Amino acid sequence: MNPQERKQQNLTAIYEALLQLMSHKPLSMISITELCAHAQLSRSYFYRNFTSFD
């Protein structure tokens, strides 16, 4: 898998994890740590690709 495909796979994992978590609780109750754990990605990966949780 090339780096671009890997990045897309990881971003999809984050979005899917967020949607799944939001089906159980409000966005304001979801932490970045919880989101990353659910997506099986590191917090540093999240911060490299997003400037904030919003």
LUMDO-491454 format. One line per 8 residues: number of its first residue (from 1); their letters; for each residue x, y, z of N, C-alpha, C, O. Coordinates in Angstrom, 2 decimals. Layout:
N
NUM) A) X/Y/Z/X/Y/Z/X/Y/Z/X/Y/Z | ...
This chain:
54
1) MNPQERKQ) 0.85/-1.17/0.00/0.00/0.00/0.00/0.90/1.24/0.00/1.81/1.36/0.81 | 0.62/2.15/-0.91/1.46/3.35/-0.99/1.04/4.34/0.11/-0.03/4.20/0.70 | 1.88/5.34/0.38/1.59/6.27/1.48/0.26/7.02/1.34/-0.42/7.26/2.34 | -0.10/7.37/0.13/-1.37/8.08/-0.07/-2.57/7.18/0.28/-3.53/7.64/0.89 | -2.50/5.93/-0.11/-3.58/4.98/0.22/-3.65/4.75/1.73/-4.73/4.65/2.30 | -2.48/4.67/2.36/-2.42/4.46/3.81/-3.03/5.64/4.55/-3.78/5.47/5.51 | -2.70/6.85/4.09/-3.24/8.05/4.71/-4.77/8.06/4.58/-5.47/8.37/5.54 | -5.27/7.74/3.40/-6.72/7.71/3.19/-7.38/6.67/4.09/-8.46/6.91/4.63
9) QNLTAIYE) -6.75/5.52/4.24/-7.28/4.47/5.10/-7.34/4.95/6.56/-8.33/4.70/7.25 | -6.30/5.63/7.01/-6.27/6.13/8.38/-7.31/7.22/8.62/-7.98/7.23/9.65 | -7.46/8.13/7.67/-8.46/9.19/7.80/-9.87/8.60/7.81/-10.73/9.06/8.56 | -10.10/7.60/7.00/-11.40/6.92/6.99/-11.65/6.25/8.34/-12.77/6.28/8.85 | -10.62/5.66/8.91/-10.75/5.01/10.23/-11.15/6.04/11.29/-11.98/5.74/12.15 | -10.58/7.23/11.24/-10.92/8.28/12.20/-12.38/8.70/12.03/-13.12/8.79/13.01 | -12.79/8.95/10.80/-14.17/9.37/10.55/-15.17/8.29/10.95/-16.21/8.60/11.54 | -14.87/7.05/10.65/-15.77/5.95/11.02/-15.84/5.80/12.53/-16.92/5.56/13.08
17) ALLQLMSH) -14.70/5.93/13.20/-14.69/5.83/14.66/-15.51/6.96/15.27/-16.25/6.75/16.22 | -15.37/8.16/14.72/-16.13/9.29/15.23/-17.64/9.06/15.07/-18.41/9.31/16.00 | -18.04/8.61/13.92/-19.47/8.35/13.69/-20.00/7.29/14.65/-21.10/7.41/15.18 | -19.21/6.26/14.85/-19.64/5.19/15.76/-19.74/5.71/17.19/-20.71/5.40/17.89 | -18.76/6.47/17.63/-18.80/7.01/18.99/-19.96/7.98/19.16/-20.60/8.01/20.21 | -20.24/8.78/18.14/-21.32/9.75/18.21/-22.69/9.08/18.26/-23.67/9.70/18.67 | -22.77/7.84/17.85/-24.05/7.13/17.95/-24.35/6.73/19.39/-25.46/6.32/19.71 | -23.34/6.85/20.27/-23.52/6.46/21.67/-23.49/7.64/22.64/-24.03/7.56/23.74
25) KPLSMISI) -22.86/8.75/22.22/-22.79/9.91/23.11/-22.53/11.18/22.30/-22.11/11.10/21.15 | -22.78/12.34/22.90/-22.60/13.59/22.17/-21.12/13.88/21.89/-20.23/13.41/22.59 | -20.91/14.65/20.85/-19.55/15.00/20.44/-18.75/15.63/21.57/-17.56/15.36/21.72 | -19.39/16.45/22.37/-18.69/17.14/23.47/-18.16/16.17/24.53/-17.32/16.55/25.34 | -18.63/14.95/24.52/-18.20/13.95/25.50/-17.14/12.99/24.96/-16.70/12.08/25.66 | -16.72/13.19/23.71/-15.73/12.32/23.07/-14.37/12.99/23.12/-14.21/14.13/22.67 | -13.39/12.30/23.66/-12.04/12.86/23.72/-11.22/12.41/22.52/-11.55/11.42/21.86 | -10.17/13.13/22.26/-9.26/12.75/21.17/-8.61/11.41/21.49/-8.43/10.58/20.60
33) TELCAHAQ) -8.27/11.20/22.74/-7.68/9.93/23.15/-8.63/8.78/22.87/-8.22/7.74/22.34 | -9.89/8.94/23.21/-10.89/7.91/22.97/-11.09/7.67/21.47/-11.16/6.53/21.02 | -11.16/8.75/20.72/-11.32/8.65/19.27/-10.16/7.89/18.64/-10.36/6.99/17.82 | -8.95/8.25/19.02/-7.77/7.59/18.45/-7.69/6.12/18.85/-7.32/5.27/18.04 | -8.04/5.82/20.08/-8.04/4.43/20.52/-9.06/3.62/19.72/-8.79/2.49/19.31 | -10.22/4.21/19.49/-11.27/3.52/18.73/-10.85/3.32/17.27/-11.18/2.30/16.66 | -10.11/4.28/16.71/-9.65/4.19/15.32/-8.34/3.39/15.21/-7.88/3.10/14.11 | -7.76/3.05/16.35/-6.48/2.34/16.42/-5.36/3.13/15.75/-4.56/2.59/14.99
41) LSRSYFYR) -5.34/4.43/16.06/-4.29/5.33/15.56/-3.74/6.13/16.74/-4.41/6.28/17.76 | -2.55/6.63/16.60/-1.94/7.39/17.69/-2.46/8.82/17.73/-2.95/9.36/16.73 | -2.36/9.42/18.91/-2.74/10.83/19.04/-1.83/11.70/18.18/-2.29/12.70/17.62 | -0.57/11.35/18.07/0.34/12.15/17.24/-0.10/12.12/15.77/0.03/13.12/15.06 | -0.61/10.99/15.31/-1.12/10.92/13.94/-2.29/11.89/13.79/-2.37/12.62/12.80 | -3.18/11.90/14.76/-4.33/12.80/14.72/-3.87/14.25/14.61/-4.34/14.99/13.75 | -2.94/14.66/15.47/-2.49/16.05/15.48/-1.68/16.42/14.24/-1.61/17.60/13.89 | -1.07/15.47/13.58/-0.36/15.75/12.33/-1.35/16.05/11.21/-1.00/16.76/10.26
49) NFTSFD) -2.56/15.53/11.30/-3.54/15.66/10.22/-4.70/16.61/10.52/-5.42/17.00/9.60 | -4.90/16.97/11.78/-5.99/17.86/12.16/-5.44/18.91/13.11/-4.61/18.61/13.97 | -5.91/20.14/12.96/-5.43/21.21/13.84/-6.20/21.26/15.15/-5.70/21.79/16.15 | -7.42/20.71/15.16/-8.21/20.67/16.38/-9.24/19.56/16.29/-9.40/18.93/15.24 | -9.93/19.32/17.37/-10.97/18.29/17.38/-12.17/18.72/16.58/-12.86/17.88/15.99 | -12.44/20.00/16.53/-13.59/20.52/15.79/-13.41/20.30/14.32/-14.28/20.67/13.53
